[in-house]
Amino acid sequence: MKRSHLLLSAVQLLGDKFLQWMADFLEQEFLAEQVRSIDQLQRLITQLQNMETGLGEFLLDQQLRA
């Protein structure tokens, strides 16, 4: 989370200085990927919490290997 917070701060600073193209690049290349990764982790955690321990670990292992 710290890295995404720093990237967001950089995007805001660059936007304030009228370097919108740089802000867009940072947002598309780095911040969007961070958001997707966090979303994927949240979904996996939710799935694990809703399953029995052994089954949840097995399915998580299968998804991570795919």
mmCIF file of the N, C-alpha and C atoms, coordinates in Angstrom:
data_MODEL
# 
_entry.id   MODEL 
# 
loop_
_atom_site.group_PDB 
_atom_site.id 
_atom_site.type_symbol 
_atom_site.label_atom_id 
_atom_site.label_alt_id 
_atom_site.label_comp_id 
_atom_site.label_asym_id 
_atom_site.label_entity_id 
_atom_site.label_seq_id 
_atom_site.pdbx_PDB_ins_code 
_atom_site.Cartn_x 
_atom_site.Cartn_y 
_atom_site.Cartn_z 
_atom_site.occupancy 
_atom_site.B_iso_or_equiv 
_atom_site.pdbx_formal_charge 
_atom_site.auth_seq_id 
_atom_site.auth_comp_id 
_atom_site.auth_asym_id 
_atom_site.auth_atom_id 
_atom_site.pdbx_PDB_model_num 
ATOM 1   N N  . MET A 1 1  ? 0.827   -1.190  0.000   1.00 0.00 ? 1  MET A N  1 
ATOM 2   C CA . MET A 1 1  ? 0.000   0.000   0.000   1.00 0.00 ? 1  MET A CA 1 
ATOM 3   C C  . MET A 1 1  ? 0.870   1.252   0.000   1.00 0.00 ? 1  MET A C  1 
ATOM 4   N N  . LYS A 1 2  ? 2.003   1.191   0.621   1.00 0.00 ? 2  LYS A N  1 
ATOM 5   C CA . LYS A 1 2  ? 2.857   2.366   0.708   1.00 0.00 ? 2  LYS A CA 1 
ATOM 6   C C  . LYS A 1 2  ? 3.305   2.808   -0.683  1.00 0.00 ? 2  LYS A C  1 
ATOM 7   N N  . ARG A 1 3  ? 3.660   1.835   -1.531  1.00 0.00 ? 3  ARG A N  1 
ATOM 8   C CA . ARG A 1 3  ? 4.119   2.151   -2.878  1.00 0.00 ? 3  ARG A CA 1 
ATOM 9   C C  . ARG A 1 3  ? 3.003   2.816   -3.689  1.00 0.00 ? 3  ARG A C  1 
ATOM 10  N N  . SER A 1 4  ? 1.791   2.290   -3.604  1.00 0.00 ? 4  SER A N  1 
ATOM 11  C CA . SER A 1 4  ? 0.693   2.880   -4.361  1.00 0.00 ? 4  SER A CA 1 
ATOM 12  C C  . SER A 1 4  ? 0.366   4.281   -3.847  1.00 0.00 ? 4  SER A C  1 
ATOM 13  N N  . HIS A 1 5  ? 0.524   4.492   -2.536  1.00 0.00 ? 5  HIS A N  1 
ATOM 14  C CA . HIS A 1 5  ? 0.291   5.829   -1.979  1.00 0.00 ? 5  HIS A CA 1 
ATOM 15  C C  . HIS A 1 5  ? 1.323   6.822   -2.520  1.00 0.00 ? 5  HIS A C  1 
ATOM 16  N N  . LEU A 1 6  ? 2.576   6.389   -2.603  1.00 0.00 ? 6  LEU A N  1 
ATOM 17  C CA . LEU A 1 6  ? 3.624   7.258   -3.147  1.00 0.00 ? 6  LEU A CA 1 
ATOM 18  C C  . LEU A 1 6  ? 3.377   7.563   -4.618  1.00 0.00 ? 6  LEU A C  1 
ATOM 19  N N  . LEU A 1 7  ? 2.946   6.555   -5.372  1.00 0.00 ? 7  LEU A N  1 
ATOM 20  C CA . LEU A 1 7  ? 2.651   6.782   -6.787  1.00 0.00 ? 7  LEU A CA 1 
ATOM 21  C C  . LEU A 1 7  ? 1.486   7.752   -6.951  1.00 0.00 ? 7  LEU A C  1 
ATOM 22  N N  . LEU A 1 8  ? 0.467   7.596   -6.132  1.00 0.00 ? 8  LEU A N  1 
ATOM 23  C CA . LEU A 1 8  ? -0.671  8.504   -6.199  1.00 0.00 ? 8  LEU A CA 1 
ATOM 24  C C  . LEU A 1 8  ? -0.248  9.928   -5.859  1.00 0.00 ? 8  LEU A C  1 
ATOM 25  N N  . SER A 1 9  ? 0.605   10.096  -4.867  1.00 0.00 ? 9  SER A N  1 
ATOM 26  C CA . SER A 1 9  ? 1.112   11.425  -4.511  1.00 0.00 ? 9  SER A CA 1 
ATOM 27  C C  . SER A 1 9  ? 1.907   12.029  -5.658  1.00 0.00 ? 9  SER A C  1 
ATOM 28  N N  . ALA A 1 10 ? 2.710   11.207  -6.325  1.00 0.00 ? 10 ALA A N  1 
ATOM 29  C CA . ALA A 1 10 ? 3.492   11.692  -7.468  1.00 0.00 ? 10 ALA A CA 1 
ATOM 30  C C  . ALA A 1 10 ? 2.576   12.121  -8.602  1.00 0.00 ? 10 ALA A C  1 
ATOM 31  N N  . VAL A 1 11 ? 1.529   11.351  -8.856  1.00 0.00 ? 11 VAL A N  1 
ATOM 32  C CA . VAL A 1 11 ? 0.569   11.700  -9.909  1.00 0.00 ? 11 VAL A CA 1 
ATOM 33  C C  . VAL A 1 11 ? -0.099  13.030  -9.593  1.00 0.00 ? 11 VAL A C  1 
ATOM 34  N N  . GLN A 1 12 ? -0.495  13.232  -8.344  1.00 0.00 ? 12 GLN A N  1 
ATOM 35  C CA . GLN A 1 12 ? -1.142  14.484  -7.957  1.00 0.00 ? 12 GLN A CA 1 
ATOM 36  C C  . GLN A 1 12 ? -0.189  15.662  -8.099  1.00 0.00 ? 12 GLN A C  1 
ATOM 37  N N  . LEU A 1 13 ? 1.056   15.498  -7.686  1.00 0.00 ? 13 LEU A N  1 
ATOM 38  C CA . LEU A 1 13 ? 2.045   16.563  -7.788  1.00 0.00 ? 13 LEU A CA 1 
ATOM 39  C C  . LEU A 1 13 ? 2.303   16.918  -9.246  1.00 0.00 ? 13 LEU A C  1 
ATOM 40  N N  . LEU A 1 14 ? 2.481   15.915  -10.083 1.00 0.00 ? 14 LEU A N  1 
ATOM 41  C CA . LEU A 1 14 ? 2.734   16.168  -11.500 1.00 0.00 ? 14 LEU A CA 1 
ATOM 42  C C  . LEU A 1 14 ? 1.534   16.830  -12.160 1.00 0.00 ? 14 LEU A C  1 
ATOM 43  N N  . GLY A 1 15 ? 0.343   16.434  -11.782 1.00 0.00 ? 15 GLY A N  1 
ATOM 44  C CA . GLY A 1 15 ? -0.859  17.051  -12.335 1.00 0.00 ? 15 GLY A CA 1 
ATOM 45  C C  . GLY A 1 15 ? -0.930  18.524  -11.975 1.00 0.00 ? 15 GLY A C  1 
ATOM 46  N N  . ASP A 1 16 ? -0.543  18.861  -10.767 1.00 0.00 ? 16 ASP A N  1 
ATOM 47  C CA . ASP A 1 16 ? -0.550  20.252  -10.324 1.00 0.00 ? 16 ASP A CA 1 
ATOM 48  C C  . ASP A 1 16 ? 0.441   21.099  -11.106 1.00 0.00 ? 16 ASP A C  1 
ATOM 49  N N  . LYS A 1 17 ? 1.488   20.523  -11.621 1.00 0.00 ? 17 LYS A N  1 
ATOM 50  C CA . LYS A 1 17 ? 2.510   21.266  -12.361 1.00 0.00 ? 17 LYS A CA 1 
ATOM 51  C C  . LYS A 1 17 ? 2.291   21.179  -13.865 1.00 0.00 ? 17 LYS A C  1 
ATOM 52  N N  . PHE A 1 18 ? 1.110   20.805  -14.288 1.00 0.00 ? 18 PHE A N  1 
ATOM 53  C CA . PHE A 1 18 ? 0.722   20.755  -15.701 1.00 0.00 ? 18 PHE A CA 1 
ATOM 54  C C  . PHE A 1 18 ? 1.533   19.756  -16.517 1.00 0.00 ? 18 PHE A C  1 
ATOM 55  N N  . LEU A 1 19 ? 1.989   18.719  -15.888 1.00 0.00 ? 19 LEU A N  1 
ATOM 56  C CA . LEU A 1 19 ? 2.654   17.640  -16.610 1.00 0.00 ? 19 LEU A CA 1 
ATOM 57  C C  . LEU A 1 19 ? 1.673   16.469  -16.706 1.00 0.00 ? 19 LEU A C  1 
ATOM 58  N N  . GLN A 1 20 ? 0.537   16.744  -17.294 1.00 0.00 ? 20 GLN A N  1 
ATOM 59  C CA . GLN A 1 20 ? -0.538  15.764  -17.331 1.00 0.00 ? 20 GLN A CA 1 
ATOM 60  C C  . GLN A 1 20 ? -0.140  14.489  -18.071 1.00 0.00 ? 20 GLN A C  1 
ATOM 61  N N  . TRP A 1 21 ? 0.672   14.625  -19.087 1.00 0.00 ? 21 TRP A N  1 
ATOM 62  C CA . TRP A 1 21 ? 1.083   13.431  -19.831 1.00 0.00 ? 21 TRP A CA 1 
ATOM 63  C C  . TRP A 1 21 ? 1.891   12.484  -18.948 1.00 0.00 ? 21 TRP A C  1 
ATOM 64  N N  . MET A 1 22 ? 2.725   13.044  -18.095 1.00 0.00 ? 22 MET A N  1 
ATOM 65  C CA . MET A 1 22 ? 3.513   12.211  -17.188 1.00 0.00 ? 22 MET A CA 1 
ATOM 66  C C  . MET A 1 22 ? 2.618   11.589  -16.122 1.00 0.00 ? 22 MET A C  1 
ATOM 67  N N  . ALA A 1 23 ? 1.681   12.359  -15.626 1.00 0.00 ? 23 ALA A N  1 
ATOM 68  C CA . ALA A 1 23 ? 0.749   11.844  -14.632 1.00 0.00 ? 23 ALA A CA 1 
ATOM 69  C C  . ALA A 1 23 ? -0.074  10.703  -15.222 1.00 0.00 ? 23 ALA A C  1 
ATOM 70  N N  . ASP A 1 24 ? -0.533  10.859  -16.453 1.00 0.00 ? 24 ASP A N  1 
ATOM 71  C CA . ASP A 1 24 ? -1.298  9.803   -17.113 1.00 0.00 ? 24 ASP A CA 1 
ATOM 72  C C  . ASP A 1 24 ? -0.456  8.544   -17.288 1.00 0.00 ? 24 ASP A C  1 
ATOM 73  N N  . PHE A 1 25 ? 0.801   8.720   -17.689 1.00 0.00 ? 25 PHE A N  1 
ATOM 74  C CA . PHE A 1 25 ? 1.695   7.574   -17.861 1.00 0.00 ? 25 PHE A CA 1 
ATOM 75  C C  . PHE A 1 25 ? 1.869   6.814   -16.549 1.00 0.00 ? 25 PHE A C  1 
ATOM 76  N N  . LEU A 1 26 ? 2.165   7.542   -15.482 1.00 0.00 ? 26 LEU A N  1 
ATOM 77  C CA . LEU A 1 26 ? 2.353   6.892   -14.184 1.00 0.00 ? 26 LEU A CA 1 
ATOM 78  C C  . LEU A 1 26 ? 1.085   6.168   -13.733 1.00 0.00 ? 26 LEU A C  1 
ATOM 79  N N  . GLU A 1 27 ? -0.042  6.813   -13.950 1.00 0.00 ? 27 GLU A N  1 
ATOM 80  C CA . GLU A 1 27 ? -1.306  6.220   -13.530 1.00 0.00 ? 27 GLU A CA 1 
ATOM 81  C C  . GLU A 1 27 ? -1.600  4.944   -14.314 1.00 0.00 ? 27 GLU A C  1 
ATOM 82  N N  . GLN A 1 28 ? -1.409  4.989   -15.610 1.00 0.00 ? 28 GLN A N  1 
ATOM 83  C CA . GLN A 1 28 ? -1.705  3.823   -16.444 1.00 0.00 ? 28 GLN A CA 1 
ATOM 84  C C  . GLN A 1 28 ? -0.728  2.687   -16.208 1.00 0.00 ? 28 GLN A C  1 
ATOM 85  N N  . GLU A 1 29 ? 0.546   3.003   -16.069 1.00 0.00 ? 29 GLU A N  1 
ATOM 86  C CA . GLU A 1 29 ? 1.568   1.964   -15.989 1.00 0.00 ? 29 GLU A CA 1 
ATOM 87  C C  . GLU A 1 29 ? 1.755   1.379   -14.591 1.00 0.00 ? 29 GLU A C  1 
ATOM 88  N N  . PHE A 1 30 ? 1.539   2.162   -13.569 1.00 0.00 ? 30 PHE A N  1 
ATOM 89  C CA . PHE A 1 30 ? 1.861   1.696   -12.223 1.00 0.00 ? 30 PHE A CA 1 
ATOM 90  C C  . PHE A 1 30 ? 0.655   1.641   -11.290 1.00 0.00 ? 30 PHE A C  1 
ATOM 91  N N  . LEU A 1 31 ? -0.092  2.715   -11.204 1.00 0.00 ? 31 LEU A N  1 
ATOM 92  C CA . LEU A 1 31 ? -1.187  2.769   -10.243 1.00 0.00 ? 31 LEU A CA 1 
ATOM 93  C C  . LEU A 1 31 ? -2.295  1.787   -10.611 1.00 0.00 ? 31 LEU A C  1 
ATOM 94  N N  . ALA A 1 32 ? -2.629  1.701   -11.890 1.00 0.00 ? 32 ALA A N  1 
ATOM 95  C CA . ALA A 1 32 ? -3.680  0.778   -12.313 1.00 0.00 ? 32 ALA A CA 1 
ATOM 96  C C  . ALA A 1 32 ? -3.296  -0.665  -11.986 1.00 0.00 ? 32 ALA A C  1 
ATOM 97  N N  . GLU A 1 33 ? -2.035  -1.012  -12.176 1.00 0.00 ? 33 GLU A N  1 
ATOM 98  C CA . GLU A 1 33 ? -1.567  -2.367  -11.860 1.00 0.00 ? 33 GLU A CA 1 
ATOM 99  C C  . GLU A 1 33 ? -1.653  -2.632  -10.359 1.00 0.00 ? 33 GLU A C  1 
ATOM 100 N N  . GLN A 1 34 ? -1.316  -1.646  -9.551  1.00 0.00 ? 34 GLN A N  1 
ATOM 101 C CA . GLN A 1 34 ? -1.420  -1.800  -8.097  1.00 0.00 ? 34 GLN A CA 1 
ATOM 102 C C  . GLN A 1 34 ? -2.868  -2.059  -7.693  1.00 0.00 ? 34 GLN A C  1 
ATOM 103 N N  . VAL A 1 35 ? -3.790  -1.308  -8.282  1.00 0.00 ? 35 VAL A N  1 
ATOM 104 C CA . VAL A 1 35 ? -5.209  -1.470  -7.953  1.00 0.00 ? 35 VAL A CA 1 
ATOM 105 C C  . VAL A 1 35 ? -5.684  -2.862  -8.353  1.00 0.00 ? 35 VAL A C  1 
ATOM 106 N N  . ARG A 1 36 ? -5.290  -3.329  -9.539  1.00 0.00 ? 36 ARG A N  1 
ATOM 107 C CA . ARG A 1 36 ? -5.682  -4.671  -9.983  1.00 0.00 ? 36 ARG A CA 1 
ATOM 108 C C  . ARG A 1 36 ? -5.116  -5.746  -9.057  1.00 0.00 ? 36 ARG A C  1 
ATOM 109 N N  . SER A 1 37 ? -3.876  -5.592  -8.649  1.00 0.00 ? 37 SER A N  1 
ATOM 110 C CA . SER A 1 37 ? -3.246  -6.581  -7.767  1.00 0.00 ? 37 SER A CA 1 
ATOM 111 C C  . SER A 1 37 ? -3.924  -6.622  -6.403  1.00 0.00 ? 37 SER A C  1 
ATOM 112 N N  . ILE A 1 38 ? -4.220  -5.471  -5.853  1.00 0.00 ? 38 ILE A N  1 
ATOM 113 C CA . ILE A 1 38 ? -4.893  -5.403  -4.551  1.00 0.00 ? 38 ILE A CA 1 
ATOM 114 C C  . ILE A 1 38 ? -6.278  -6.021  -4.644  1.00 0.00 ? 38 ILE A C  1 
ATOM 115 N N  . ASP A 1 39 ? -6.999  -5.742  -5.731  1.00 0.00 ? 39 ASP A N  1 
ATOM 116 C CA . ASP A 1 39 ? -8.331  -6.309  -5.935  1.00 0.00 ? 39 ASP A CA 1 
ATOM 117 C C  . ASP A 1 39 ? -8.260  -7.830  -6.020  1.00 0.00 ? 39 ASP A C  1 
ATOM 118 N N  . GLN A 1 40 ? -7.286  -8.343  -6.751  1.00 0.00 ? 40 GLN A N  1 
ATOM 119 C CA . GLN A 1 40 ? -7.131  -9.792  -6.875  1.00 0.00 ? 40 GLN A CA 1 
ATOM 120 C C  . GLN A 1 40 ? -6.824  -10.428 -5.518  1.00 0.00 ? 40 GLN A C  1 
ATOM 121 N N  . LEU A 1 41 ? -5.949  -9.816  -4.743  1.00 0.00 ? 41 LEU A N  1 
ATOM 122 C CA . LEU A 1 41 ? -5.634  -10.344 -3.412  1.00 0.00 ? 41 LEU A CA 1 
ATOM 123 C C  . LEU A 1 41 ? -6.852  -10.331 -2.495  1.00 0.00 ? 41 LEU A C  1 
ATOM 124 N N  . GLN A 1 42 ? -7.653  -9.270  -2.569  1.00 0.00 ? 42 GLN A N  1 
ATOM 125 C CA . GLN A 1 42 ? -8.856  -9.196  -1.740  1.00 0.00 ? 42 GLN A CA 1 
ATOM 126 C C  . GLN A 1 42 ? -9.836  -10.304 -2.100  1.00 0.00 ? 42 GLN A C  1 
ATOM 127 N N  . ARG A 1 43 ? -9.964  -10.587 -3.393  1.00 0.00 ? 43 ARG A N  1 
ATOM 128 C CA . ARG A 1 43 ? -10.859 -11.670 -3.820  1.00 0.00 ? 43 ARG A CA 1 
ATOM 129 C C  . ARG A 1 43 ? -10.367 -13.025 -3.316  1.00 0.00 ? 43 ARG A C  1 
ATOM 130 N N  . LEU A 1 44 ? -9.057  -13.255 -3.403  1.00 0.00 ? 44 LEU A N  1 
ATOM 131 C CA . LEU A 1 44 ? -8.503  -14.519 -2.921  1.00 0.00 ? 44 LEU A CA 1 
ATOM 132 C C  . LEU A 1 44 ? -8.695  -14.673 -1.415  1.00 0.00 ? 44 LEU A C  1 
ATOM 133 N N  . ILE A 1 45 ? -8.488  -13.607 -0.671  1.00 0.00 ? 45 ILE A N  1 
ATOM 134 C CA . ILE A 1 45 ? -8.679  -13.650 0.784   1.00 0.00 ? 45 ILE A CA 1 
ATOM 135 C C  . ILE A 1 45 ? -10.128 -13.956 1.127   1.00 0.00 ? 45 ILE A C  1 
ATOM 136 N N  . THR A 1 46 ? -11.059 -13.336 0.416   1.00 0.00 ? 46 THR A N  1 
ATOM 137 C CA . THR A 1 46 ? -12.480 -13.585 0.654   1.00 0.00 ? 46 THR A CA 1 
ATOM 138 C C  . THR A 1 46 ? -12.825 -15.040 0.380   1.00 0.00 ? 46 THR A C  1 
ATOM 139 N N  . GLN A 1 47 ? -12.295 -15.581 -0.714  1.00 0.00 ? 47 GLN A N  1 
ATOM 140 C CA . GLN A 1 47 ? -12.547 -16.989 -1.032  1.00 0.00 ? 47 GLN A CA 1 
ATOM 141 C C  . GLN A 1 47 ? -12.004 -17.900 0.060   1.00 0.00 ? 47 GLN A C  1 
ATOM 142 N N  . LEU A 1 48 ? -10.806 -17.608 0.542   1.00 0.00 ? 48 LEU A N  1 
ATOM 143 C CA . LEU A 1 48 ? -10.208 -18.433 1.597   1.00 0.00 ? 48 LEU A CA 1 
ATOM 144 C C  . LEU A 1 48 ? -11.023 -18.384 2.884   1.00 0.00 ? 48 LEU A C  1 
ATOM 145 N N  . GLN A 1 49 ? -11.538 -17.213 3.213   1.00 0.00 ? 49 GLN A N  1 
ATOM 146 C CA . GLN A 1 49 ? -12.297 -17.060 4.451   1.00 0.00 ? 49 GLN A CA 1 
ATOM 147 C C  . GLN A 1 49 ? -13.617 -17.821 4.404   1.00 0.00 ? 49 GLN A C  1 
ATOM 148 N N  . ASN A 1 50 ? -14.144 -18.031 3.198   1.00 0.00 ? 50 ASN A N  1 
ATOM 149 C CA . ASN A 1 50 ? -15.441 -18.689 3.059   1.00 0.00 ? 50 ASN A CA 1 
ATOM 150 C C  . ASN A 1 50 ? -15.335 -20.202 2.882   1.00 0.00 ? 50 ASN A C  1 
ATOM 151 N N  . MET A 1 51 ? -14.134 -20.760 2.917   1.00 0.00 ? 51 MET A N  1 
ATOM 152 C CA . MET A 1 51 ? -13.943 -22.194 2.709   1.00 0.00 ? 51 MET A CA 1 
ATOM 153 C C  . MET A 1 51 ? -13.276 -22.825 3.922   1.00 0.00 ? 51 MET A C  1 
ATOM 154 N N  . GLU A 1 52 ? -13.361 -24.147 3.949   1.00 0.00 ? 52 GLU A N  1 
ATOM 155 C CA . GLU A 1 52 ? -12.627 -24.887 4.966   1.00 0.00 ? 52 GLU A CA 1 
ATOM 156 C C  . GLU A 1 52 ? -11.138 -24.725 4.695   1.00 0.00 ? 52 GLU A C  1 
ATOM 157 N N  . THR A 1 53 ? -10.330 -24.833 5.724   1.00 0.00 ? 53 THR A N  1 
ATOM 158 C CA . THR A 1 53 ? -8.898  -24.558 5.616   1.00 0.00 ? 53 THR A CA 1 
ATOM 159 C C  . THR A 1 53 ? -8.220  -25.370 4.518   1.00 0.00 ? 53 THR A C  1 
ATOM 160 N N  . GLY A 1 54 ? -8.361  -26.669 4.529   1.00 0.00 ? 54 GLY A N  1 
ATOM 161 C CA . GLY A 1 54 ? -7.681  -27.517 3.554   1.00 0.00 ? 54 GLY A CA 1 
ATOM 162 C C  . GLY A 1 54 ? -8.117  -27.240 2.132   1.00 0.00 ? 54 GLY A C  1 
ATOM 163 N N  . LEU A 1 55 ? -9.425  -27.133 1.913   1.00 0.00 ? 55 LEU A N  1 
ATOM 164 C CA . LEU A 1 55 ? -9.951  -26.881 0.577   1.00 0.00 ? 55 LEU A CA 1 
ATOM 165 C C  . LEU A 1 55 ? -9.543  -25.504 0.086   1.00 0.00 ? 55 LEU A C  1 
ATOM 166 N N  . GLY A 1 56 ? -9.613  -24.509 0.948   1.00 0.00 ? 56 GLY A N  1 
ATOM 167 C CA . GLY A 1 56 ? -9.230  -23.149 0.563   1.00 0.00 ? 56 GLY A CA 1 
ATOM 168 C C  . GLY A 1 56 ? -7.773  -23.060 0.161   1.00 0.00 ? 56 GLY A C  1 
ATOM 169 N N  . GLU A 1 57 ? -6.915  -23.702 0.925   1.00 0.00 ? 57 GLU A N  1 
ATOM 170 C CA . GLU A 1 57 ? -5.483  -23.690 0.602   1.00 0.00 ? 57 GLU A CA 1 
ATOM 171 C C  . GLU A 1 57 ? -5.216  -24.410 -0.712  1.00 0.00 ? 57 GLU A C  1 
ATOM 172 N N  . PHE A 1 58 ? -5.905  -25.530 -0.935  1.00 0.00 ? 58 PHE A N  1 
ATOM 173 C CA . PHE A 1 58 ? -5.728  -26.281 -2.175  1.00 0.00 ? 58 PHE A CA 1 
ATOM 174 C C  . PHE A 1 58 ? -6.147  -25.441 -3.381  1.00 0.00 ? 58 PHE A C  1 
ATOM 175 N N  . LEU A 1 59 ? -7.326  -24.822 -3.318  1.00 0.00 ? 59 LEU A N  1 
ATOM 176 C CA . LEU A 1 59 ? -7.813  -24.019 -4.440  1.00 0.00 ? 59 LEU A CA 1 
ATOM 177 C C  . LEU A 1 59 ? -6.949  -22.785 -4.670  1.00 0.00 ? 59 LEU A C  1 
ATOM 178 N N  . LEU A 1 60 ? -6.475  -22.169 -3.603  1.00 0.00 ? 60 LEU A N  1 
ATOM 179 C CA . LEU A 1 60 ? -5.580  -21.019 -3.745  1.00 0.00 ? 60 LEU A CA 1 
ATOM 180 C C  . LEU A 1 60 ? -4.292  -21.443 -4.443  1.00 0.00 ? 60 LEU A C  1 
ATOM 181 N N  . ASP A 1 61 ? -3.747  -22.568 -4.037  1.00 0.00 ? 61 ASP A N  1 
ATOM 182 C CA . ASP A 1 61 ? -2.531  -23.079 -4.659  1.00 0.00 ? 61 ASP A CA 1 
ATOM 183 C C  . ASP A 1 61 ? -2.758  -23.336 -6.147  1.00 0.00 ? 61 ASP A C  1 
ATOM 184 N N  . GLN A 1 62 ? -3.903  -23.902 -6.501  1.00 0.00 ? 62 GLN A N  1 
ATOM 185 C CA . GLN A 1 62 ? -4.212  -24.173 -7.906  1.00 0.00 ? 62 GLN A CA 1 
ATOM 186 C C  . GLN A 1 62 ? -4.329  -22.875 -8.706  1.00 0.00 ? 62 GLN A C  1 
ATOM 187 N N  . GLN A 1 63 ? -4.954  -21.855 -8.151  1.00 0.00 ? 63 GLN A N  1 
ATOM 188 C CA . GLN A 1 63 ? -5.111  -20.574 -8.849  1.00 0.00 ? 63 GLN A CA 1 
ATOM 189 C C  . GLN A 1 63 ? -3.772  -19.878 -9.026  1.00 0.00 ? 63 GLN A C  1 
ATOM 190 N N  . LEU A 1 64 ? -2.912  -19.947 -8.030  1.00 0.00 ? 64 LEU A N  1 
ATOM 191 C CA . LEU A 1 64 ? -1.618  -19.283 -8.127  1.00 0.00 ? 64 LEU A CA 1 
ATOM 192 C C  . LEU A 1 64 ? -0.697  -19.978 -9.125  1.00 0.00 ? 64 LEU A C  1 
ATOM 193 N N  . ARG A 1 65 ? -0.879  -21.265 -9.318  1.00 0.00 ? 65 ARG A N  1 
ATOM 194 C CA . ARG A 1 65 ? -0.064  -21.998 -10.286 1.00 0.00 ? 65 ARG A CA 1 
ATOM 195 C C  . ARG A 1 65 ? -0.529  -21.775 -11.717 1.00 0.00 ? 65 ARG A C  1 
ATOM 196 N N  . ALA A 1 66 ? -1.778  -21.397 -11.897 1.00 0.00 ? 66 ALA A N  1 
ATOM 197 C CA . ALA A 1 66 ? -2.333  -21.212 -13.256 1.00 0.00 ? 66 ALA A CA 1 
ATOM 198 C C  . ALA A 1 66 ? -1.815  -19.959 -13.913 1.00 0.00 ? 66 ALA A C  1 
# 
